[in-house]
Amino acid sequence: MFGYLAADIGKLTGEQLARYRACYCGLCRSIGERHGEPARLSLTYDMTFLALLLSSLYEPEENRGCDTCLPHPRAARDWWQSEATAYAADLNVALAYLKCLDDWRDDGNLAALAESRLFAPGFARVQRAWPRQCEAIRVGLEKLHDLETRRIEDPDAAAGSFGEMLGALFVWREDRWSETLCRLGQALGRFIYVMDACMDLDADAVRGRYNPFRRCYGLSDNAKRFEDILRMLLGEALSAFDRLPLVQDVGLMQNILCSGLWQQFNKQFKKEETDGAGSV
């Protein structure tokens, strides 16, 4: 369900691309430094976006460098870190740990159980530092588990639960921007959940897995239906985003929200439309 908040690399300027990669590397380094090298496996583009957002809004001091690392031992890479990347690194580990436990509970996934042990020591530290956020993740996943167990095919309820969780994570500090950040996170969470459900609908239907859009399986106009829903949800996110006084990296983040978020959807559904047109 994570990994959608990624940049559309082909539409970035050279400066934006360098900044984006340096943030990604800085976040990766922060995870390793704070929670150990194995915890770097939890790295996501979603938390890279959050690091960019919070760094732009609060403007904490950034530390920069250019080094090799375990994933890239031959070529040195630029990186930057701040308090925002440290926060995003902590959330990355908390999300990974609780998601692994959720996968173990839902599917009996032994690999997920084993992977959770990589993140357990880090999660204990994160839980002490950010108890509200960790509880929000736990509650959000619990609500989703309940809906899936009862096979409640209500996209609003499922997306809303994920949105509440992400909204809580976007609130770093309790201040004048908390409400707007929460609304942005909630809207993006709803968008991401719906996007993921749309992308997985065919596979879920064939395998008998839960999907809130199950009744839409096989309909010929799903691409248009899903796109309309997603555009409405993204509009809510952009409305909240535009209310924040962002300057640094605003173009980069707009790329992620307006183009990057659609890459996987377009790859799947636009291809289907093209294939369908070609078969007539």
TORVO-304563 format. One record per residue: residue in three letters; z, x, y of N, C-alpha, C, CB in turn. Coordinates in steps of 0.05 Angstrom, whole numbers. Last residue first. Glycine has a CB too. Layout:
# TORVO-304563
- Ala,Z,X,Y,Z,X,Y,Z,X,Y,Z,X,Y
...
***
This chain:
# TORVO-304563
- Val,-624,-204,-78,-636,-230,-74,-666,-228,-81,-632,-241,-46
- Ser,-600,-155,-79,-606,-167,-105,-620,-194,-102,-581,-170,-120
- Gly,-588,-139,-28,-610,-125,-42,-618,-138,-68,-602,-97,-47
- Ala,-546,-170,-15,-571,-175,-1,-594,-162,-16,-569,-164,27
- Gly,-507,-146,-48,-515,-174,-52,-541,-181,-39,-493,-192,-41
- Asp,-503,-95,-27,-512,-98,-55,-522,-127,-60,-490,-91,-74
- Thr,-483,-109,24,-509,-95,21,-520,-99,-7,-506,-66,27
- Glu,-434,-132,10,-454,-148,24,-482,-136,21,-446,-150,53
- Glu,-410,-88,-15,-415,-112,-31,-436,-130,-17,-389,-128,-34
- Lys,-405,-54,29,-422,-46,6,-429,-71,-11,-408,-24,-11
- Lys,-369,-82,58,-396,-80,69,-415,-71,47,-396,-60,92
- Phe,-324,-77,23,-336,-103,28,-364,-102,41,-318,-119,46
- Gln,-314,-20,18,-315,-38,-4,-331,-63,2,-287,-46,-13
- Lys,-319,3,69,-331,16,46,-334,-3,22,-315,41,37
- Asn,-288,-31,100,-317,-30,104,-331,-18,80,-324,-15,129
- Phe,-237,-18,79,-247,-45,78,-277,-45,80,-234,-62,101
- Gln,-233,36,93,-233,28,64,-244,0,61,-205,30,53
- Gln,-236,34,151,-254,50,134,-255,41,105,-245,79,135
- Trp,-203,8,186,-224,-8,173,-240,8,153,-242,-19,194
- Leu,-170,45,210,-158,24,193,-179,9,177,-142,5,210
- Gly,-205,74,243,-194,86,218,-183,65,199,-173,105,225
- Ser,-214,38,287,-235,47,269,-225,57,242,-251,70,282
- Cys,-169,23,314,-193,7,318,-216,15,299,-203,10,346
- Leu,-127,58,300,-123,29,299,-149,14,299,-106,21,323
- Ile,-149,110,305,-136,102,280,-135,71,278,-108,114,278
- Asn,-167,109,359,-186,113,337,-175,104,311,-193,143,335
- Gln,-118,103,384,-137,81,385,-159,84,364,-150,80,413
- Met,-98,154,374,-85,131,362,-103,106,363,-59,125,375
- Leu,-133,184,406,-131,189,377,-119,165,363,-114,215,373
- Gly,-122,163,457,-149,160,445,-149,165,415,-168,180,459
- Val,-69,180,463,-75,152,462,-102,147,450,-73,139,490
- Asp,-48,232,467,-59,223,441,-67,194,440,-39,229,419
- Gln,-8,215,521,-15,235,502,-25,223,476,8,254,497
- Val,5,160,538,-16,177,551,-26,197,531,-5,191,577
- Leu,35,96,538,26,119,523,4,134,538,16,111,495
- Pro,75,52,546,65,71,566,56,97,553,86,76,588
- Leu,57,-8,510,72,17,511,59,37,530,74,30,483
- Arg,22,-49,507,45,-52,525,62,-27,527,62,-76,516
- Asp,-15,-37,469,-23,-34,497,-1,-38,516,-45,-54,502
- Phe,13,-50,422,7,-22,428,0,-18,457,-17,-13,410
- Ala,13,-106,425,38,-92,427,33,-63,435,54,-94,401
- Ser,-43,-114,418,-29,-125,442,-2,-111,446,-24,-156,438
- Leu,-52,-91,369,-63,-78,393,-50,-89,418,-93,-83,394
- Ala,-26,-129,336,-17,-101,337,-27,-87,362,-27,-86,312
- Glu,-57,-174,345,-29,-175,351,-18,-147,353,-13,-191,329
- Gly,-106,-156,325,-104,-163,353,-75,-164,362,-117,-190,358
- Leu,-96,-152,271,-99,-127,286,-97,-133,316,-125,-114,279
- Leu,-95,-207,258,-71,-191,255,-72,-165,271,-66,-185,225
- Met,-149,-219,268,-128,-233,282,-102,-217,281,-124,-261,270
- Arg,-175,-185,232,-179,-181,261,-158,-196,277,-207,-192,268
- Leu,-158,-207,183,-149,-180,191,-153,-175,221,-165,-160,175
- Ile,-184,-257,183,-154,-255,182,-145,-228,192,-145,-260,153
- Asp,-237,-240,184,-227,-257,205,-196,-256,206,-236,-286,201
- Glu,-241,-212,135,-245,-198,161,-234,-214,184,-274,-192,165
- Phe,-234,-252,98,-213,-231,100,-216,-216,127,-215,-211,77
- Arg,-281,-283,107,-254,-295,108,-233,-273,113,-248,-310,81
- Lys,-322,-245,97,-319,-257,124,-291,-269,127,-340,-279,128
- Ala,-311,-234,43,-313,-212,63,-309,-223,91,-340,-198,61
- Asn,-313,-283,16,-288,-270,20,-289,-248,41,-279,-258,-6
- Asp,-353,-319,2,-350,-312,30,-324,-297,36,-350,-338,47
- Ser,-352,-330,-52,-374,-314,-42,-370,-305,-13,-400,-330,-43
- Leu,-296,-322,-94,-309,-337,-73,-330,-319,-59,-289,-348,-53
- Gly,-267,-292,-131,-294,-301,-138,-308,-316,-117,-292,-318,-162
- Tyr,-203,-312,-109,-219,-295,-127,-246,-308,-134,-203,-289,-153
- Cys,-170,-343,-80,-195,-336,-67,-213,-319,-86,-190,-320,-42
- Arg,-123,-347,-108,-140,-370,-108,-167,-365,-95,-126,-393,-94
- Arg,-98,-297,-96,-109,-302,-123,-129,-326,-123,-87,-307,-143
- Phe,-73,-275,-53,-99,-287,-49,-113,-294,-75,-117,-267,-33
- Pro,-27,-250,-71,-24,-275,-56,-51,-289,-50,-10,-270,-30
- Asn,-23,-228,-136,-38,-224,-111,-37,-250,-96,-68,-215,-116
- Tyr,-1,-199,-197,5,-215,-173,-13,-208,-150,34,-213,-165
- Arg,-49,-190,-250,-27,-181,-233,-24,-200,-209,-31,-153,-224
- Gly,-90,-197,-287,-68,-216,-286,-44,-208,-270,-59,-221,-314
- Arg,-134,-166,-284,-112,-155,-300,-88,-174,-300,-103,-128,-289
- Val,-168,-195,-251,-177,-188,-278,-154,-180,-296,-198,-165,-277
- Ala,-137,-197,-204,-144,-222,-218,-153,-216,-247,-167,-236,-204
- Asp,-134,-143,-189,-110,-158,-196,-116,-183,-212,-94,-165,-171
- Ala,-188,-131,-179,-174,-117,-200,-149,-132,-209,-167,-89,-192
- Asp,-197,-167,-135,-213,-168,-160,-199,-155,-183,-240,-155,-156
- Leu,-157,-150,-96,-159,-177,-107,-174,-178,-134,-172,-195,-88
- Asp,-149,-104,-68,-141,-104,-96,-146,-131,-111,-112,-97,-99
- Met,-164,-115,-16,-177,-93,-30,-172,-95,-60,-168,-66,-20
- Cys,-128,-155,-3,-156,-161,-4,-171,-140,-20,-168,-162,25
- Ala,-80,-127,-4,-84,-150,-23,-113,-156,-25,-68,-174,-13
- Asp,-88,-90,37,-84,-80,10,-89,-103,-10,-56,-69,7
- Met,-91,-125,81,-113,-108,74,-112,-99,45,-114,-83,93
- Val,-40,-147,80,-63,-165,75,-87,-148,67,-70,-182,100
- Tyr,-10,-101,92,-5,-116,67,-30,-133,60,20,-133,70
- Ile,-31,-86,142,-33,-68,119,-29,-83,93,-13,-45,121
- Phe,-17,-131,174,-45,-123,171,-48,-106,145,-54,-107,195
- Arg,39,-128,171,25,-152,161,-4,-145,155,27,-175,180
- Gly,46,-78,195,55,-83,168,41,-107,156,85,-87,167
- Leu,27,-88,246,13,-69,229,21,-72,200,19,-40,238
- Ala,67,-124,263,38,-132,262,22,-114,244,26,-133,290
- Gln,113,-93,259,111,-117,244,81,-126,241,127,-140,257
- Gly,102,-51,296,106,-45,267,102,-70,250,133,-33,263
- Leu,100,-82,343,77,-66,334,79,-60,304,75,-40,350
- Arg,151,-102,345,129,-120,343,103,-106,333,123,-134,370
- Cys,180,-54,350,184,-71,327,161,-90,323,211,-87,330
- Leu,161,-37,400,156,-21,376,160,-37,351,175,4,375
- Thr,183,-78,431,154,-75,430,146,-58,405,143,-61,455
- Glu,238,-70,423,226,-96,416,196,-93,413,232,-117,438
- Ser,247,-17,441,253,-25,414,237,-50,406,282,-29,410
- Trp,244,1,492,219,-1,478,223,-11,449,205,26,477
- Arg,295,6,512,278,-14,525,252,-18,509,272,-6,553
- Asp,330,21,450,326,23,479,306,2,489,316,52,486
- Glu,348,53,398,354,27,409,352,29,439,383,17,399
- Arg,296,90,367,320,90,384,323,61,395,317,110,407
- Trp,257,74,330,271,99,326,297,99,342,253,123,336
- Val,224,26,300,245,28,320,262,53,314,263,2,320
- Phe,193,27,256,181,36,281,201,39,303,159,17,289
- Leu,224,4,216,220,33,215,208,44,241,201,40,192
- Ala,221,-50,228,247,-36,230,244,-6,231,265,-44,206
- Gly,167,-59,216,177,-62,244,203,-48,248,180,-92,250
- Leu,165,-53,162,153,-32,178,162,-35,207,122,-35,177
- Met,195,-99,147,203,-73,139,192,-52,157,195,-67,110
- Glu,165,-141,168,192,-137,177,202,-109,170,211,-158,163
- Gly,117,-134,137,117,-129,166,145,-125,177,105,-153,180
- Phe,133,-149,87,125,-121,91,125,-114,121,97,-116,79
- Ser,143,-202,98,164,-185,88,158,-156,92,169,-191,58
- Gly,93,-221,115,115,-221,134,138,-203,124,126,-249,137
- Ala,63,-218,68,57,-200,91,79,-198,111,31,-209,105
- Ala,90,-259,40,89,-231,30,83,-211,52,67,-229,8
- Ala,83,-304,74,110,-295,66,110,-266,56,121,-313,43
- Asp,27,-307,79,44,-303,102,71,-293,95,46,-330,117
- Pro,8,-315,26,2,-290,40,20,-285,64,-27,-289,48
- Asp,34,-340,-28,37,-346,1,32,-320,16,64,-358,8
- Glu,44,-351,-85,18,-343,-73,17,-352,-43,-6,-355,-88
- Ile,94,-329,-122,90,-345,-98,65,-336,-84,115,-344,-80
- Arg,114,-310,-171,86,-315,-168,80,-334,-145,74,-326,-194
- Arg,164,-291,-177,161,-321,-177,132,-329,-174,179,-333,-156
- Thr,154,-237,-172,166,-247,-196,162,-277,-199,195,-240,-197
- Glu,134,-234,-119,117,-227,-142,127,-238,-168,114,-197,-143
- Leu,180,-249,-90,155,-265,-88,137,-260,-112,141,-259,-62
- Asp,215,-207,-106,221,-235,-112,196,-253,-111,242,-245,-93
- His,188,-162,-85,193,-165,-114,199,-194,-122,216,-146,-123
- Leu,192,-173,-31,166,-173,-44,169,-176,-74,151,-147,-36
- Lys,248,-169,-25,235,-194,-19,207,-195,-32,232,-198,11
- Glu,254,-115,-39,267,-135,-55,254,-162,-50,297,-136,-48
- Leu,227,-89,2,216,-87,-25,229,-108,-43,222,-59,-36
- Gly,262,-104,45,233,-111,45,221,-110,17,218,-93,63
- Val,310,-80,30,308,-109,32,279,-118,31,322,-119,58
- Arg,296,-25,31,306,-37,7,303,-68,7,336,-30,3
- Ile,280,-20,85,261,-14,63,270,-28,38,258,16,59
- Ala,329,-32,110,305,-48,116,284,-44,94,293,-42,143
- Glu,361,9,93,367,-18,84,343,-36,89,392,-29,99
- Cys,337,51,120,336,51,91,343,23,80,357,72,80
- Gln,348,36,174,320,38,164,319,37,134,307,63,175
- Arg,404,39,175,390,14,181,362,14,170,389,10,212
- Pro,416,94,162,423,72,144,408,46,149,453,67,145
- Trp,399,151,171,385,127,180,391,103,162,354,132,181
- Ala,433,189,148,424,192,176,413,167,188,403,214,177
- Arg,443,171,97,466,177,115,457,178,144,480,203,107
- Gln,391,168,79,407,144,79,432,148,97,416,136,51
- Val,376,221,79,363,203,97,380,177,100,335,196,87
- Arg,407,242,37,411,252,64,399,232,85,398,279,68
- Ala,386,213,-6,415,211,0,420,220,28,431,228,-20
- Phe,333,230,-5,339,202,2,369,199,9,331,183,-20
- Gly,337,282,-25,329,277,3,336,249,12,299,281,6
- Pro,351,271,-78,369,286,-61,363,282,-31,368,316,-67
- Ala,304,239,-95,332,228,-95,351,244,-77,343,228,-123
- Phe,254,258,-103,261,249,-76,290,241,-73,243,226,-68
- Leu,249,270,-155,242,291,-136,253,284,-108,212,294,-135
- Arg,261,222,-180,281,243,-181,275,266,-162,284,253,-210
- Ser,214,194,-176,236,186,-158,258,208,-157,248,159,-167
- Glu,183,213,-218,177,222,-190,200,216,-171,151,209,-180
- Ala,206,185,-260,208,214,-260,203,225,-231,188,227,-279
- Leu,190,133,-245,218,140,-249,223,170,-247,229,129,-275
- Ala,135,139,-247,148,132,-222,178,139,-223,144,103,-214
- Ala,128,148,-301,120,168,-282,133,164,-255,89,169,-279
- Leu,143,99,-323,160,123,-328,153,145,-309,157,132,-356
- Asn,144,36,-301,128,60,-298,145,85,-300,113,60,-271
- Gly,157,-17,-306,167,1,-326,152,28,-325,165,-11,-353
- Asp,140,-48,-264,121,-43,-285,132,-25,-308,97,-30,-274
- Asp,186,-58,-230,164,-78,-234,148,-73,-259,146,-77,-210
- Arg,218,-12,-234,229,-38,-240,207,-59,-246,246,-48,-216
- Trp,182,28,-219,195,30,-245,206,2,-253,218,50,-244
- Asp,169,11,-168,148,12,-188,160,13,-216,129,36,-183
- Asp,219,18,-144,208,-9,-145,186,-10,-166,197,-17,-118
- Leu,224,73,-146,243,56,-161,233,28,-164,270,56,-147
- Cys,182,86,-112,182,95,-140,201,78,-157,189,125,-142
- Lys,201,65,-64,176,54,-76,174,62,-106,151,63,-61
- Leu,245,97,-54,249,68,-60,225,55,-72,258,54,-34
- Tyr,218,147,-45,239,144,-65,242,114,-73,265,155,-55
- Ala,181,137,-3,172,146,-29,192,141,-51,165,176,-28
- Leu,216,121,38,195,103,28,186,111,0,171,102,47
- Ala,245,169,45,258,144,38,239,124,26,272,132,63
- Val,204,205,59,219,209,35,233,184,26,239,232,39
- Asn,187,183,108,168,188,87,182,190,60,152,214,93
- Leu,233,185,139,223,159,130,203,162,107,210,144,153
- Asp,234,241,148,256,227,134,247,200,123,280,224,153
- Ala,187,248,177,191,262,151,213,248,135,197,291,156
- Ala,198,219,223,176,209,205,179,222,178,149,215,218
- Tyr,238,252,244,244,225,238,223,214,218,244,207,263
- Ala,207,299,253,231,300,235,238,271,226,255,313,249
- Thr,171,281,289,161,288,263,184,290,243,145,315,264
- Ala,206,273,332,191,250,321,180,257,293,169,242,340
- Glu,223,323,346,243,305,335,229,281,322,262,295,356
- Ser,165,360,324,184,351,345,205,334,331,169,334,367
- Gln,112,407,313,134,391,304,151,382,328,151,406,283
- Trp,46,428,295,67,423,315,87,403,304,54,412,341
- Trp,1,478,271,19,455,267,36,452,292,37,459,242
- Asp,-57,510,243,-41,502,266,-23,479,259,-58,496,290
- Arg,-59,551,186,-65,526,199,-46,521,222,-64,503,178
- Ala,-89,605,149,-68,595,167,-77,570,181,-59,617,187
- Ala,-112,606,84,-119,603,112,-96,591,128,-145,586,115
- Arg,-83,611,35,-102,631,44,-108,630,73,-128,628,28
- Pro,-49,570,20,-38,597,21,-57,618,33,-30,606,-7
- His,-35,510,26,-58,525,38,-50,554,41,-67,513,65
- Pro,11,493,1,-14,478,-4,-39,493,6,-13,451,9
- Leu,47,534,22,41,531,-7,16,516,-12,65,518,-21
- Cys,17,563,81,38,548,67,30,546,38,42,520,80
- Thr,6,601,142,-1,592,115,22,576,103,-10,616,97
- Asp,9,580,211,19,595,187,4,585,162,49,592,184
- Cys,25,573,274,0,574,258,7,592,234,-24,586,274
- Gly,61,527,318,57,552,303,30,551,288,79,556,284
- Arg,107,495,363,81,499,352,79,526,337,59,499,374
- Asn,149,442,380,148,469,371,121,473,357,171,477,352
- Glu,159,399,435,144,405,411,145,435,405,115,396,413
- Glu,206,352,461,195,380,461,182,385,434,217,400,466
- Pro,185,283,464,204,304,457,190,332,458,216,299,429
- Glu,160,234,486,154,261,496,176,281,489,149,260,525
- Tyr,161,180,473,186,193,482,183,221,492,206,192,459
- Leu,106,167,462,124,149,478,148,164,490,133,126,460
- Ser,86,210,432,72,202,457,91,185,474,47,186,450
- Ser,121,210,389,119,234,406,106,227,432,102,256,391
- Leu,110,160,368,136,165,379,137,190,396,157,167,357
- Leu,55,167,351,64,146,369,90,152,383,66,120,353
- Leu,57,211,316,41,212,341,50,191,361,11,207,334
- Ala,90,189,277,98,214,291,83,216,317,94,238,273
- Leu,58,147,259,84,141,272,94,165,287,105,133,250
- Phe,15,175,236,11,158,259,37,152,274,-2,131,250
- Thr,44,199,195,31,216,215,25,200,240,5,228,204
- Met,56,155,165,78,168,180,67,189,199,98,181,160
- Asp,4,146,145,18,125,160,41,137,177,29,104,141
- Tyr,-11,188,113,-23,186,139,-8,166,157,-52,179,137
- Thr,45,218,78,25,197,82,14,199,110,38,170,77
- Leu,79,257,28,65,256,54,44,234,56,52,283,59
- Ser,105,265,-19,108,239,-7,91,235,19,137,233,-1
- Leu,102,318,-33,84,299,-47,85,271,-34,91,298,-76
- Arg,143,343,-9,118,342,6,97,323,-7,106,370,9
- Ala,184,348,-44,183,324,-28,157,321,-12,207,322,-10
- Pro,181,400,-65,169,378,-80,167,352,-64,186,373,-104
- Glu,207,431,-22,178,431,-26,167,408,-42,171,457,-39
- Gly,258,396,16,249,412,-6,219,410,-11,264,405,-31
- His,273,369,62,279,356,36,269,372,12,267,329,36
- Arg,262,398,108,285,380,108,293,371,80,280,357,126
- Glu,216,428,97,240,441,108,265,424,105,235,448,137
- Gly,180,388,78,189,411,61,214,424,70,167,431,59
- Ile,176,355,123,185,344,98,196,367,80,162,329,83
- Ser,155,392,160,181,380,165,193,368,139,179,358,186
- Arg,105,403,138,124,424,139,152,413,143,117,443,162
- Cys,82,352,146,84,363,119,105,385,118,57,374,109
- Leu,82,350,201,97,331,186,102,341,158,83,304,185
- Gly,46,392,212,74,393,222,92,374,207,75,387,251
- Cys,-1,372,190,11,396,179,41,399,187,-5,421,187
- Tyr,-8,328,224,-6,324,195,8,348,182,-34,319,183
- Cys,-13,355,273,9,336,269,14,331,239,3,309,283
- Ala,-59,383,264,-35,398,269,-10,380,266,-35,410,298
- Arg,-96,342,258,-90,359,235,-64,375,239,-113,379,230
- Tyr,-95,322,311,-88,305,288,-80,322,264,-111,286,280
- Arg,-113,365,341,-87,354,346,-77,337,322,-87,336,372
- Ala,-164,370,321,-145,393,319,-117,383,322,-152,414,340
- Leu,-186,321,335,-184,328,307,-164,351,303,-212,337,297
- Gln,-185,324,391,-169,303,377,-165,311,348,-182,276,380
- Glu,-221,366,400,-193,368,408,-175,348,394,-191,364,439
- Gly,-269,344,380,-257,368,368,-228,372,375,-273,393,377
- Thr,-261,272,375,-270,296,388,-258,321,374,-263,296,419
- Leu,-276,228,320,-257,243,336,-271,266,351,-234,254,319
- Lys,-308,204,284,-309,194,311,-289,208,330,-304,164,311
- Gly,-298,225,234,-325,229,245,-327,220,274,-345,214,229
- Ile,-246,207,221,-251,235,229,-277,239,243,-250,253,204
- Asp,-209,159,235,-238,160,228,-247,187,238,-254,136,240
- Ala,-142,167,210,-162,169,231,-190,168,219,-159,195,247
- Ala,-102,118,177,-115,144,178,-137,144,199,-126,153,150
- Leu,-68,77,152,-67,85,180,-77,114,183,-38,83,190
- Tyr,-70,71,97,-91,59,112,-91,68,142,-87,29,112
- Gly,-27,90,67,-51,107,69,-73,95,86,-61,113,42
- Phe,4,43,22,4,61,45,-21,78,44,29,79,44
- Met,0,16,-24,0,0,0,0,17,25,24,-19,0
***
